[in-house]
Amino acid sequence: MDYQFKKIGIIGKFGAPTVGETLLSLTKCLLDKKLEVFIDKDTAQRHPNNNFPVVSREEMGTQCDLAIVVGGDGSFLNAARSLAQYDIPMLGVNLGRLGFLTDIAPNKIDTYMEEVLNGEFTEERRCLLNSSILRDGEHIMEGPALNDVVVHKLDVARMIEFEVHINGEFVNRQRADGLIVSTPTGSTAYALSGGGPILAPALKAVVIVPICPHTLSSRPIVVPGNTVIEITLMGPSGHAQVSRDGQSNEPLVSGDKIIVQRYDHGLRMIHPSNYSPFRVLRQKLGWSG
């Protein structure tokens, strides 16, 4: 059969007790369909008992037609940051707790993979953020985030102080535990627990959510997706850092400017044909109905 995807790259979650079993089930399903299977280098090191070609993320992005992440949302976020620039579609098999981004249950692999490979799927493009740190006029760090960019205090029980500018216009100066800049994808993650709104995944917007602000009138703000947000750290150094998707961290010093704007590349996400974002919200957030 002439399937839509012929070269499949696989990325597995680190440390999940069932990942080996799920990888075996997935690769068997793909090999039975005479497809080429490639294993991410880090995954191959943790699960060496396979005979598949081992590739870097860059090689996976340029050589494969589809990337499948076996893990939870954290694994998917990690893979998305490295693969989005290659415009490769991504699909998730859920081994995590929530699974907002990973749709397929391990016991449904055969059923849903048959549908996806036959072209029966829904595709959407998710926006990412790009963040950079400007220190003394020099860019010292830059990278994408699918969920959010967060400026936050370290493990000291004290607030940090920062100024916010939007498209060059001063917004406010505030003291808080931090500030979340979130995509619609990330609006159901840290931003939601911070009191932010849920944004529809297709919305071209960004939400700015203060974390435990000292001024109670400081509320979340939704801005257009092409907005440039600048956060300047005030006060003493050594008490704050910036995180991307809660996985990549960089310490900050007083005067640092964190510039957040839309990433040049969107993420191609594919879902089973019966995917519904509102059903996902009902299931994951415990809504009635």
RASULFEN-V69858 format. One record per residue. N is the residue number from 0. OMEGA is omega in degrees with one decimal (999 if undefined). Layout:
n=(N N)
omega=(OMEGA OMEGA)
//
This chain:
n=(0 1 2 3 4 5 6 7 8 9 10 11 12 13 14 15 16 17 18 19 20 21 22 23 24 25 26 27 28 29 30 31 32 33 34 35 36 37 38 39 40 41 42 43 44 45 46 47 48 49 50 51 52 53 54 55 56 57 58 59 60 61 62 63 64 65 66 67 68 69 70 71 72 73 74 75 76 77 78 79 80 81 82 83 84 85 86 87 88 89 90 91 92 93 94 95 96 97 98 99 100 101 102 103 104 105 106 107 108 109 110 111 112 113 114 115 116 117 118 119 120 121 122 123 124 125 126 127 128 129 130 131 132 133 134 135 136 137 138 139 140 141 142 143 144 145 146 147 148 149 150 151 152 153 154 155 156 157 158 159 160 161 162 163 164 165 166 167 168 169 170 171 172 173 174 175 176 177 178 179 180 181 182 183 184 185 186 187 188 189 190 191 192 193 194 195 196 197 198 199 200 201 202 203 204 205 206 207 208 209 210 211 212 213 214 215 216 217 218 219 220 221 222 223 224 225 226 227 228 229 230 231 232 233 234 235 236 237 238 239 240 241 242 243 244 245 246 247 248 249 250 251 252 253 254 255 256 257 258 259 260 261 262 263 264 265 266 267 268 269 270 271 272 273 274 275 276 277 278 279 280 281 282 283 284 285 286 287 288)
omega=(-179.2 -177.9 -178.5 178.9 -175.4 179.4 -171.5 174.2 -176.2 176.4 -177.1 180.0 176.9 169.3 179.5 -174.5 -176.7 -174.1 179.9 178.9 -179.0 176.4 178.8 179.3 -178.4 -178.4 176.4 178.6 -177.6 179.7 177.2 -180.0 176.3 179.2 176.6 -177.7 177.8 -177.5 174.4 -174.7 -179.8 178.3 -179.4 178.7 -179.2 -179.2 -170.5 -174.3 174.7 -177.3 -177.0 174.8 -179.7 -175.4 171.4 177.0 179.1 179.2 177.1 -178.6 -176.2 -174.1 -173.5 177.5 -175.4 173.9 178.4 178.9 177.3 -176.8 178.6 -179.7 179.2 177.3 -179.8 179.1 179.9 -179.8 -177.6 -178.8 -178.1 -173.7 -175.4 -176.1 -178.0 176.8 177.3 177.3 -177.9 179.8 -176.8 170.3 -167.7 169.6 -176.4 -176.7 -175.7 178.1 173.0 -174.5 -177.3 -166.8 -165.2 174.0 -177.9 -178.5 178.9 -175.0 -176.1 -177.2 -174.0 178.2 176.3 179.5 -177.2 -178.4 176.7 177.9 179.5 -179.5 174.4 178.1 175.2 178.8 -179.8 177.8 172.2 173.8 170.3 179.2 176.4 176.6 176.5 -177.9 -178.7 176.7 -177.2 176.1 -176.0 -179.7 177.0 178.0 -177.3 174.1 176.8 -179.7 -170.5 168.4 -173.6 169.0 -172.5 178.4 175.4 -173.2 176.8 -176.7 176.9 -179.5 171.6 -178.4 -177.0 173.6 179.6 171.9 176.4 -175.9 177.2 -178.3 179.3 178.1 179.1 170.5 -174.2 174.1 -176.0 173.2 178.6 -179.0 178.4 170.6 -167.4 169.2 171.0 177.0 -179.0 -177.2 175.4 -179.0 -175.9 -179.1 179.5 179.5 175.9 177.7 179.8 179.5 171.7 178.5 175.6 -174.2 -176.6 -176.4 177.0 -174.9 176.8 177.5 179.8 -172.4 174.6 178.6 178.2 -178.7 177.5 176.7 -172.6 178.8 176.9 -172.5 176.4 178.6 174.7 -177.4 178.7 -175.6 -179.6 -179.5 172.7 -176.7 179.9 180.0 -179.2 -178.9 178.7 174.8 -174.6 178.9 172.7 -177.0 -174.6 173.3 175.6 -177.9 173.3 -179.3 179.1 -174.0 -178.7 -172.0 177.9 178.9 -178.1 173.0 -178.2 -178.9 177.2 174.0 176.7 -176.9 -177.1 177.9 -176.9 176.8 -176.2 -175.6 172.1 179.4 175.2 177.1 174.2 -177.0 169.7 -172.9 -179.5 -177.6 174.8 179.8 179.9 174.1 176.1 178.8 179.0 -176.3 -173.0 -177.0 175.3 177.0 179.3 178.5 999)
//
